[in-house]
Amino acid sequence: MPAIVKLSVEALAEAITSLDLEEKRQLQEILEQQIFEDEEADYEDDPETLAEIQAVRDEYAVGESLTYDEYLAERKSRSQILIAHRSES
């Protein structure tokens, strides 16, 4: 298990400065992954997000929303009606 070391931001910045480009890229990948995981955790626990998800589930349950395939079929149907209407004019 890696040792946990507390560093000040200034000391960390100094350490980063001493890294070569490839090491900095590796560090960037690690940071991006950690940020993504933290944002995901925040997102999953956010009351507003949870309320929005539940609202969408409720709309879907009562038929007030479409699946992507249903949307595409409806859009295609509307396009065909428009084309037919234009050709009649």
Secondary structure in CASP SS format (residue, H / E / C, confidence):
PFRMAT SS
TARGET T0000
AUTHOR 0000-0000-0000
METHOD secondary structure of the structure
MODEL  1
M C 1.00
P C 1.00
A C 1.00
I C 1.00
V C 1.00
K C 1.00
L C 1.00
S C 1.00
V H 1.00
E H 1.00
A H 1.00
L H 1.00
A H 1.00
E H 1.00
A H 1.00
I H 1.00
T H 1.00
S C 1.00
L C 1.00
D C 1.00
L H 1.00
E H 1.00
E H 1.00
K H 1.00
R H 1.00
Q H 1.00
L H 1.00
Q H 1.00
E H 1.00
I H 1.00
L H 1.00
E H 1.00
Q H 1.00
Q H 1.00
I H 1.00
F H 1.00
E H 1.00
D H 1.00
E H 1.00
E H 1.00
A H 1.00
D H 1.00
Y H 1.00
E H 1.00
D H 1.00
D C 1.00
P H 1.00
E H 1.00
T H 1.00
L H 1.00
A H 1.00
E H 1.00
I H 1.00
Q H 1.00
A H 1.00
V H 1.00
R H 1.00
D H 1.00
E H 1.00
Y H 1.00
A H 1.00
V C 1.00
G C 1.00
E C 1.00
S C 1.00
L C 1.00
T C 1.00
Y H 1.00
D H 1.00
E H 1.00
Y H 1.00
L H 1.00
A H 1.00
E H 1.00
R H 1.00
K H 1.00
S H 1.00
R H 1.00
S H 1.00
Q H 1.00
I H 1.00
L H 1.00
I H 1.00
A H 1.00
H H 1.00
R H 1.00
S H 1.00
E H 1.00
S C 1.00
END
